């Protein structure tokens, strides 16, 4: 076989219609993934809006039904973010990246908002009791290493996931060179193992003798921590995204149909809603999340515009990080401080949730425009602004 023949084979293998991206695919803008970020954050918002912490319907049965229907959305949104984080970091990684520069860019993007909203949470929630130990744990991003939900979700409840993300950021530069060198079979095996671990962890949490480890009264807290919060357990989400990105970048992931992936969320969410709580939050939607990220990325690679890649959705995706952080405080302020829920009518519940959504997006845009972006422009790079 001549060198010309080999070049032609490589050219055909890289053609979009054959399911393999061109050589510069790693530099493609993944606007659809940016748009998807908003829907992941919106899922967490709806789940928290249905939480008993923020009572909505005065009728307890209706309130319980609302929470049962929307409760699994938080697990969906958080799991999606963790998988997406691995995908995007592996997608944008370059062999010339320096570890110190990577750490600086990622933490400059994440920490300022994390601390600004954390200070706001400390002020707003001071009357419900914010301990100095909790503030110290939150500030040092170690609240996720203690098997105690009162510590894990203290100060700002959604902040725990950023402490887990910090672990991902610390690990990524240490493993990406090795990951990048694995072959197709090893990458598929790694992805399959990540899926298996995601299903196994909540099962282990249920069968472990938690009562003997932390005391019977704290057993449920230990199970929650081990299955849902524990950073090492969450690495399977992150690594699943890394392996998926490597397979897509090399053209080894088959073409995924976006409509069929979206349809798959319906039965998977039903399974999640009727499964034991911690299993439902972690496992049933895991594969659908991976496939949705892959399908959206493949559309961007092929330069196929979608609703997700529209300017409006990209803007919402860009503010989604701030939205994710601030929405909990907006719900608290409206529900507890101003409107004093629960509410007697469906119309009032809808008005409350709609108002909270609009207020959260507005506050998020202000944080994005006047806190996040000025700092990222000063200390980050365009490559790191997703």
C-alpha positions in Angstrom: 0.0 0.0 0.0 1.4 3.4 -1.0 1.6 6.5 1.2 -1.0 8.0 -1.1 -3.4 5.1 -0.4 -2.8 5.5 3.4 -3.5 9.2 3.2 -6.8 8.6 1.3 -7.9 6.1 3.9 -7.1 8.5 6.7 -9.0 11.3 4.9 -12.1 9.1 4.4 -11.9 7.8 8.0 -12.0 11.5 9.2 -15.0 12.4 7.1 -18.0 13.5 9.2 -20.5 11.4 7.3 -18.5 8.3 8.3 -18.8 9.2 12.0 -15.2 10.3 12.5 -14.2 13.9 13.1 -11.6 15.8 11.2 -8.1 16.3 12.6 -8.9 19.6 14.2 -12.0 18.4 15.9 -10.7 18.9 19.3 -10.8 22.7 18.6 -14.4 22.8 17.5 -16.8 25.0 19.5 -19.2 22.9 21.5 -22.0 25.4 21.7 -24.7 22.8 22.1 -23.0 21.5 25.2 -23.0 25.1 26.6 -26.7 25.3 25.9 -27.3 21.9 27.7 -25.6 23.2 30.8 -28.6 25.5 31.4 -31.1 22.6 31.3 -28.9 20.7 33.8 -28.9 23.7 36.1 -32.7 24.1 35.5 -33.2 20.5 36.5 -31.5 21.1 39.9 -33.6 24.3 40.3 -36.9 22.5 39.8 -35.8 19.7 42.2 -34.9 22.3 44.9 -38.2 24.1 44.3 -40.0 20.9 45.1 -37.9 20.2 48.2 -39.7 20.1 51.6 -37.1 22.8 52.6 -39.1 25.2 50.5 -42.8 24.1 51.0 -45.0 24.8 48.0 -48.4 23.2 48.2 -50.3 23.6 51.4 -51.9 20.2 50.8 -49.3 17.8 52.1 -50.3 15.0 49.7 -49.9 17.3 46.7 -46.6 18.6 48.1 -45.3 15.1 48.6 -46.3 14.2 45.0 -44.5 17.2 43.6 -41.4 16.3 45.5 -41.6 12.6 44.4 -42.0 13.7 40.7 -39.2 16.3 40.7 -36.8 14.9 43.3 -34.7 12.9 41.0 -33.9 15.9 38.8 -31.2 17.0 41.2 -29.3 13.8 40.8 -29.8 14.1 37.0 -28.5 17.6 36.9 -25.5 17.1 39.1 -24.5 13.8 37.5 -24.7 15.5 34.0 -22.5 18.3 35.2 -19.8 15.9 36.5 -19.8 13.9 33.3 -19.8 17.1 31.2 -16.9 18.4 33.2 -14.7 15.4 32.2 -15.8 15.6 28.6 -15.0 19.3 28.2 -11.7 19.2 30.0 -10.5 16.2 27.9 -11.8 17.8 24.8 -10.0 21.1 25.3 -6.7 19.6 26.7 -3.5 20.2 24.8 -0.2 18.4 25.1 1.4 21.9 25.6 -0.8 22.7 28.6 1.1 23.3 31.8 -0.3 21.9 35.1 0.1 25.2 36.9 -1.6 27.2 34.2 -4.5 24.7 34.1 -5.0 24.9 37.9 -4.9 28.7 37.7 -7.5 28.9 34.9 -9.9 26.5 36.3 -9.9 27.8 39.9 -10.0 31.4 38.7 -13.2 30.5 36.8 -14.9 28.7 39.7 -13.7 30.0 43.0 -14.6 33.7 42.9 -18.3 33.0 42.3 -18.2 30.2 44.8 -16.9 32.5 47.5 -19.1 35.5 46.6 -22.3 33.5 46.7 -21.0 31.7 49.9 -20.7 35.0 51.6 -24.2 36.0 50.5 -25.5 32.6 51.9 -23.7 33.2 55.2 -25.5 36.6 55.6 -28.9 35.4 54.4 -28.9 32.2 56.4 -27.3 33.6 59.6 -30.5 33.5 61.5 -30.9 29.7 60.9 -27.5 29.0 62.3 -24.2 29.0 60.3 -21.3 27.6 62.4 -17.8 28.9 62.0 -16.7 25.3 61.4 -19.0 25.0 58.5 -17.7 28.3 57.0 -14.2 27.0 57.4 -15.0 23.7 55.7 -16.9 25.5 52.9 -14.0 28.0 52.4 -11.4 25.3 52.2 -13.5 23.0 50.0 -13.3 20.1 52.4 -17.0 19.8 53.3 -17.4 16.7 51.1 -14.9 14.6 52.9 -17.0 14.2 56.1 -19.8 11.6 56.1 -22.3 14.1 57.6 -25.0 15.8 55.4 -25.1 18.7 57.9 -21.5 19.5 56.9 -21.8 18.4 53.3 -24.6 20.8 52.5 -23.8 23.6 55.0 -23.5 27.3 54.2 -24.6 27.0 50.5 -26.2 23.6 49.8 -25.3 23.4 46.0 -21.7 24.3 46.9 -20.8 20.7 47.7 -20.6 19.9 44.0 -17.9 22.5 43.5 -15.8 20.9 46.2 -16.1 17.7 44.3 -15.2 19.5 41.0 -12.1 20.8 42.7 -11.0 17.2 43.2 -11.6 16.6 39.5 -9.4 19.6 38.6 -6.6 18.4 40.9 -6.6 14.9 39.4 -7.1 15.8 35.7 -3.6 17.0 34.8 -2.1 14.0 36.5 -4.0 11.5 34.5 -4.8 13.0 31.1 -1.4 12.1 29.5 -2.0 8.5 30.4 -5.6 8.6 29.3 -4.7 10.1 26.0 -2.4 7.2 25.2 -4.9 4.4 25.7 -6.3 2.6 22.7 -9.8 2.2 21.5 -10.5 -1.0 23.4 -9.1 0.4 26.6 -11.1 3.5 26.3 -14.3 1.6 25.8 -13.4 -0.7 28.7 -12.8 2.4 30.9 -16.1 3.9 29.9 -17.9 0.6 30.7 -16.2 0.4 34.1 -17.3 3.9 34.9 -20.9 3.0 34.2 -20.6 -0.2 36.3 -19.1 1.7 39.2 -21.9 4.3 39.0 -24.5 1.5 39.4 -22.4 -0.3 42.1 -21.8 2.5 44.5 -25.4 3.2 45.6 -25.8 -0.6 46.0 -22.7 -0.8 48.2 -24.0 2.2 50.2 -27.1 0.2 51.0 -25.3 -3.0 52.0 -22.4 -1.6 53.9 -22.6 -1.9 57.7 -22.9 1.9 58.0 -24.3 1.8 61.5 -21.1 0.0 62.8 -18.9 2.5 61.0 -20.5 5.8 62.2 -23.2 4.8 64.7 -26.8 3.8 64.0 -28.2 7.3 64.2 -25.8 8.5 61.5 -26.1 5.5 59.2 -28.5 7.2 56.8 -26.1 10.2 56.6 -23.2 7.9 55.8 -25.1 6.2 53.0 -26.0 9.6 51.5 -22.4 10.7 51.7 -20.9 7.5 50.3 -23.4 7.1 47.4 -23.9 10.7 46.4 -21.2 13.1 47.8 -18.0 11.1 48.2 -15.5 12.6 45.7 -13.7 9.4 45.0 -17.0 7.7 44.1 -17.9 10.6 41.8 -14.7 10.2 39.9 -16.5 7.5 37.8 -18.8 10.3 36.5 -15.9 12.5 35.6 -13.8 9.8 34.0 -16.8 8.6 32.0 -16.8 12.1 30.4 -13.1 11.9 29.8 -13.3 8.5 28.1 -16.3 9.6 26.0 -14.4 12.7 24.8 -11.3 10.7 23.8 -13.5 8.3 21.8 -15.4 11.1 20.1 -12.2 13.1 19.4 -10.6 10.0 17.7 -13.8 9.2 15.7 -14.3 5.9 17.6 -17.7 6.7 19.0 -20.6 5.7 16.7 -23.0 8.3 15.6 -25.6 8.9 18.3 -29.2 10.1 17.5 -30.1 13.1 19.6 -33.9 12.4 19.3 -33.6 8.8 20.5 -31.3 9.8 23.4 -33.9 12.4 24.5 -36.6 9.8 24.3 -34.5 7.5 26.5 -34.6 10.0 29.4 -38.4 9.4 29.8 -38.3 5.6 30.8 -34.9 6.1 32.6 -36.4 9.0 34.7 -39.4 6.9 35.6 -37.1 4.1 36.8 -35.1 6.7 38.8 -38.2 8.0 40.4 -39.4 4.6 41.5 -36.0 3.2 42.5 -34.5 3.4 46.0 -33.6 7.1 46.6 -29.8 7.0 46.3 -29.8 4.4 43.4 -32.3 6.6 41.5 -30.1 9.7 41.9 -27.0 8.0 40.6 -27.6 5.1 38.2 -30.6 5.0 35.9 -29.9 8.2 34.0 -26.1 7.8 33.8 -25.9 6.2 30.3 -28.4 8.7 28.8 -26.3 11.6 30.1 -23.2 10.3 28.5 -25.0 9.7 25.2 -26.7 13.1 25.2 -23.3 14.8 25.6 -21.8 12.7 22.8 -24.8 13.4 20.5 -24.6 17.2 21.1 -20.9 17.2 20.6 -21.2 15.3 17.3 -23.7 17.8 16.0 -21.3 20.6 16.8 -18.5 18.8 15.1 -20.6 18.3 12.0 -21.4 22.1 12.1 -25.1 21.2 12.4 -26.8 24.2 14.1 -29.4 23.2 16.8 -31.7 25.0 19.2 -29.1 24.3 21.9 -26.4 26.2 20.0 -28.5 29.3 19.4 -27.3 32.6 20.8 -30.0 32.6 23.5 -29.2 29.1 24.7 -25.4 29.8 24.7 -26.0 32.9 26.8 -28.1 30.9 29.2 -25.5 28.2 29.3 -22.8 30.7 30.0 -24.7 32.0 33.1 -25.7 28.5 34.2 -22.8 28.2 36.7 -23.9 31.4 38.4 -27.5 30.3 38.2 -26.7 27.0 39.8 -25.0 28.7 42.7 -27.5 31.5 43.4 -30.9 29.8 42.8 -31.0 28.2 46.2 -30.7 31.6 47.9 -33.3 33.1 45.6 -35.8 30.2 46.5 -35.0 30.7 50.2 -35.5 34.5 50.0 -38.8 34.3 48.1 -40.3 31.3 49.8 -39.2 31.7 53.4 -38.6 35.5 53.8 -41.1 37.1 51.5 -44.0 34.9 50.5 -44.0 32.6 53.6 -45.0 29.4 51.8 -46.7 26.9 51.5 -49.4 28.2 49.1 -53.0 27.4 48.9 -53.4 27.5 45.1 -51.7 26.0 42.0 -51.6 29.4 40.5 -49.7 30.8 43.4 -47.2 27.9 43.3 -46.7 28.5 39.6 -46.2 32.3 40.1 -43.7 31.6 42.9 -41.6 29.2 40.9 -41.7 31.4 37.8 -40.7 34.5 39.8 -37.9 32.5 41.4 -36.7 31.4 38.0 -36.7 34.8 36.5 -35.0 36.3 39.6 -32.4 33.5 39.6 -31.5 34.1 35.9 -31.3 37.8 36.5 -29.0 37.5 39.5 -27.0 34.9 37.6 -26.5 37.2 34.6 -25.3 40.0 37.0 -22.8 37.7 38.6 -21.7 36.4 35.2 -21.3 39.9 33.8 -19.8 41.7 36.7 -17.9 39.0 38.7 -17.1 35.9 36.6 -16.2 37.4 33.2 -14.0 40.3 34.4 -11.9 37.9 36.5 -11.8 35.2 33.7 -10.7 37.9 31.1 -8.0 39.1 33.4 -6.6 35.7 34.5 -8.0 33.1 32.1 -7.9 32.4 28.4 -10.5 32.1 25.7 -9.9 28.3 25.6 -11.0 28.0 29.2 -14.2 30.1 28.7 -16.7 27.4 27.7 
